[in-house]
Structures are given as C-alpha cells and as structure tokens.
Amino acid sequence: QADEPTRRALAIRAARLLLHRAGRAREAFDRLLEATENDTDDTLHTLLVESAVAAGAGARLHEMLAERVDEAMDATVARTAMRARASLFERESQHSEAADLYQRLSGMSPNDDALKDAHRQALARAGRHQDLLSALDGALRRAKSEDEKVAIARERAKLWEGPLANRYEAIDAWKKLIALRPSDDEAVSYTHLRAHETVL
C-alpha cells in the first residue's frame, strides 16, 4: 500500500491528466473531492477548485467545503477548506465573498502576510473601497519596516486619488508618505502638481 506522499503524487498526476482530456473534468472533480477529504495539501486543493470550475460544479464544491469547515476538528483542515472556497469565489468573480473569507482567515493566521494581501486585493476587486481603506490603515499601524510602511502608504494615497476621488485626502495621504520617505519622487511630484493647480 502506497504511503501518503505517494498517494498524493498519484492523485495530483491523475487529476492533471483528466483535466487535460475533453469531457473528463467531472471525473477529476469527483476524484479530487475524495482525495482532499483528509488531506490539506495546497496543490490538491488548487486542482480541486480548477476541476470544479471546469466541470460546472462550483455550487457542489461550495457546499462540501462549507461542511468541511463546520465539521473540522483541526484548525488546519478548516483553514485549507476556507482558502479553497475563497479561491473558488475569486474564480467565480464573487470578490466580496472572497474578501470576507480572507478576513476570517487573517484572523486565524494573523502573521500570514499573504492572506492580508489577498484580503486587500479582493476588497479592491469588489469595489469595497472604504473597507479597503480600513484594512490599509490597520496594515500601516502594524507595519514594521520603512519599505513596508511606504508601500502601504502609497497604496492608501492612490486609493484616495483614484477610486475614492477625494483630492484633499489624497494630498494629505501623499504628504504622509513624504513624512516617511522625503525623497519619494512620486509623492513629491504629486503634491507639487496639486499645489501648483491650487495657485492657478
């Protein structure tokens, strides 16, 4: 009897072969649904989502993943199912639902920066700009390095400048970036340009 890594590798290989054959996506989905029942491997779950989309089985997968979260006795199992469901929501362009799941996942894994990034990206795609602003404010408070603070401050300034379309808040946000890094060309150029427009 094959050990777990071997079984996993065989399941991944079989799923990939089926997904590349016309009309076999449902078979791949069914096999992956069984293979992931007691396995938290990321590759298996990525293929599971891919097969569900290809087979038109998104609703079925949402149902199964929600059940796994509810019945999970292990936090890793719950997190894996939630990640897969968030990914499925994204594939279905249901970005607001994905954002809510990424927020829950971030609360479960507060040191996982990738989850925080995924949460903010999903909020942006969902057009939830005020929620995104709140997320950026929180990220800025938690940031430790100067580079991280500057990157978040830039994203925040561009949010005020673009989607939120508030010129005065944008100027203030760019000035806060300058306070962090006085030599930042983009921030300096923006504030100089807006100061010139005000004079005119």
C-alpha positions in Angstrom: 0.0 0.0 0.0 1.4 3.4 -1.1 2.4 5.9 1.6 0.7 9.3 1.9 3.1 11.3 -0.3 3.0 8.7 -3.0 -0.8 8.6 -2.9 -0.9 12.4 -3.1 1.5 12.5 -6.0 -0.5 9.9 -7.9 -3.8 11.8 -7.2 -2.2 15.0 -8.5 -0.9 13.3 -11.6 -4.2 11.6 -12.4 -6.2 14.8 -11.9 -3.9 16.8 -14.2 -4.2 14.1 -16.9 -8.0 14.1 -16.6 -8.2 17.9 -16.7 -6.3 17.9 -20.0 -8.8 15.5 -21.6 -12.0 16.7 -23.0 -15.1 15.7 -21.0 -13.2 14.4 -18.1 -13.4 17.4 -15.7 -16.2 15.9 -13.7 -14.3 12.7 -13.1 -11.3 14.7 -12.0 -13.5 16.7 -9.6 -15.0 13.6 -8.1 -11.6 12.0 -7.6 -10.2 15.2 -6.1 -13.1 15.6 -3.8 -12.3 12.2 -2.3 -8.6 12.8 -2.3 -8.9 16.0 -0.3 -11.3 14.7 2.3 -8.4 14.0 4.7 -5.6 15.9 3.0 -4.7 19.6 3.4 -2.2 19.7 0.5 -2.4 23.1 -1.3 -1.8 21.6 -4.8 -4.6 19.1 -4.4 -7.0 21.9 -3.3 -5.9 24.2 -6.2 -6.7 21.3 -8.6 -10.0 20.7 -6.8 -11.1 24.3 -7.4 -9.9 24.2 -11.0 -11.8 20.9 -11.7 -14.9 22.3 -10.1 -14.8 25.4 -12.3 -14.2 23.2 -15.4 -17.0 20.8 -14.5 -19.5 23.4 -13.6 -19.6 22.0 -10.1 -18.9 25.2 -8.1 -22.1 25.1 -6.1 -21.4 21.5 -5.1 -17.9 22.4 -4.0 -19.1 25.4 -2.0 -21.5 23.1 -0.2 -18.8 20.4 0.5 -16.2 22.9 1.7 -18.6 24.7 4.0 -19.4 21.3 5.5 -15.8 20.6 6.0 -15.3 23.9 7.8 -18.3 23.2 10.0 -17.2 19.7 10.9 -13.4 20.3 11.1 -11.8 19.1 14.3 -8.5 20.6 13.3 -7.8 24.3 12.5 -5.5 23.3 9.5 -8.4 21.4 7.9 -10.7 24.4 8.4 -8.2 26.9 7.0 -7.5 24.8 4.0 -11.1 24.4 3.1 -11.7 28.2 3.6 -8.7 29.0 1.4 -10.1 26.8 -1.3 -13.5 28.3 -1.0 -12.1 31.8 -1.2 -10.2 30.8 -4.3 -13.4 29.4 -5.8 -15.2 32.6 -5.1 -12.5 34.5 -6.9 -12.7 32.3 -9.9 -16.4 33.0 -9.9 -15.8 36.8 -9.7 -17.6 36.8 -6.3 -14.8 39.0 -4.8 -16.8 40.4 -1.9 -17.5 36.9 -0.6 -13.8 36.0 -1.1 -12.8 39.1 0.8 -14.9 38.1 3.8 -13.3 34.7 3.9 -9.8 36.1 3.6 -10.6 38.4 6.5 -11.7 35.4 8.6 -8.5 33.5 7.6 -6.4 36.5 8.5 -7.9 36.5 12.0 -7.0 32.8 12.3 -3.4 33.4 11.0 -2.5 36.9 12.0 1.1 36.6 10.9 0.3 35.4 7.3 1.0 38.5 5.2 -0.1 36.7 2.0 -3.6 36.4 3.4 -3.7 40.1 4.3 -2.6 40.9 0.7 -5.3 38.6 -0.7 -7.9 40.2 1.5 -7.0 43.7 0.3 -6.9 42.6 -3.4 -10.3 41.0 -3.1 -11.7 44.2 -1.4 -10.3 46.2 -4.3 -11.8 43.9 -7.0 -15.1 44.0 -5.1 -15.1 47.8 -5.1 -15.3 47.9 -1.3 -13.1 50.9 -1.1 -14.0 52.1 2.4 -13.3 48.6 3.7 -10.0 48.6 1.8 -9.1 51.9 3.4 -9.7 50.5 6.8 -7.6 47.4 6.0 -4.8 49.6 4.8 -5.0 51.8 7.9 -4.7 48.6 10.0 -1.8 47.3 7.9 0.0 50.7 8.2 -0.3 50.6 12.0 1.2 47.1 12.1 3.9 47.6 9.6 7.5 47.4 11.0 9.9 48.2 8.2 10.1 51.5 6.4 9.7 49.9 3.0 6.5 48.1 4.1 5.1 51.4 5.6 5.9 53.3 2.3 4.3 50.6 0.2 1.1 50.6 2.2 1.1 54.4 2.4 1.4 54.6 -1.4 -1.5 52.2 -1.9 -3.6 54.3 0.5 -2.7 57.5 -1.3 -3.6 56.0 -4.7 -6.9 54.8 -3.3 -7.8 58.3 -2.2 -6.6 59.7 -5.5 -8.3 57.1 -7.7 -11.4 55.1 -6.6 -12.4 57.4 -3.7 -11.7 60.5 -5.8 -11.0 62.8 -2.8 -8.3 65.2 -3.8 -7.8 66.7 -0.4 -7.5 63.4 1.3 -5.1 62.2 -1.5 -2.8 65.2 -0.9 -2.8 64.5 2.8 -2.0 60.8 2.2 0.9 61.7 -0.2 2.2 64.1 2.4 2.2 61.3 5.0 4.2 59.2 2.6 6.7 62.1 2.2 7.0 62.2 6.0 8.0 58.5 5.8 10.4 59.0 2.9 11.1 62.6 1.9 12.9 61.6 -1.3 9.9 59.7 -2.8 9.7 61.1 -6.3 6.0 60.1 -6.9 4.8 61.6 -3.7 6.8 64.8 -4.2 5.7 65.2 -7.8 2.0 64.7 -6.9 2.0 67.3 -4.0 3.9 69.8 -6.1 1.5 69.4 -9.0 -1.6 69.8 -6.8 0.0 72.9 -5.1 0.6 74.4 -8.5 -3.0 73.8 -9.5 -4.2 75.4 -6.3 -2.2 78.5 -7.1 -3.6 78.7 -10.6 
